[in-house]
């Protein structure tokens, strides 16, 4: 469990990035922080592994105040995945994935064996192990980044807009892969995005942030869509524009799901769904 206890962050120039933020990210679930650029979501994420220290307040992992833990050992036990993968360009895929285990003293053969297991987990062919990052596509690099984040088998995984730099098709594949991995591993994930569709697809808990990391609404995807807290949340979700209003339209090829503007959003599957 991760708990933010009345944390604030101000900078010397007077900028107040976070103001009196309190939240609990439950163990084994994905909490998504979603909001516009500059709302403080990445600042909050980086407080967990002490890449940013709060000006006031505390961040807890279970019953441990992260301020009492030296930054380097803390970061080595927390997985971190960023937007552009952040891979070491001069190191092969296998060694990028094994970075943290090697730094913590795991024998090279054992670290590489673990890296091969993780490559399979994230959908990378073993033949890619000896390639360098610039020999991979953007989506493949992000998969390596996820594997590296999992290499030390952390309980916590921090993900800072990890799929924001890839095209929509690859992004959808990576989202599906993350959902599959989470079903298997049940990590405590804090995921940052500005994309509400991505937040709704991935989050067990959605936290919609306004400026200064003010919580406009927190709840399940179903709760925030069906019961928006106010006009700010409704506008952010696109409800005022009908962006999430879906309808059925019969066509010669079957039943389409269309949005408020009549644009296809999907196709209705034949037969009863898994919950029928």
Secondary structure as UniProt FT lines:
FT   STRAND          2..10
FT   TURN            12..13
FT   STRAND          16..25
FT   TURN            27..28
FT   STRAND          30..34
FT   TURN            37..38
FT   HELIX           41..48
FT   TURN            49..50
FT   STRAND          56..61
FT   TURN            62..63
FT   STRAND          64..65
FT   HELIX           66..68
FT   HELIX           71..76
FT   STRAND          78..81
FT   TURN            83..86
FT   TURN            89..90
FT   HELIX           93..97
FT   HELIX           99..103
FT   TURN            104..105
FT   HELIX           108..121
FT   TURN            122..123
FT   HELIX           126..130
FT   HELIX           133..135
FT   HELIX           138..150
FT   TURN            151..152
FT   STRAND          156..160
FT   TURN            162..165
FT   HELIX           168..185
FT   STRAND          188..193
FT   HELIX           196..202
FT   STRAND          205..210
FT   HELIX           211..213
FT   STRAND          214..219
FT   HELIX           221..226
FT   HELIX           231..237
FT   HELIX           239..241
FT   TURN            242..244
FT   STRAND          247..251
FT   TURN            252..253
FT   STRAND          254..258
FT   TURN            260..261
FT   STRAND          264..267
FT   TURN            274..275
//
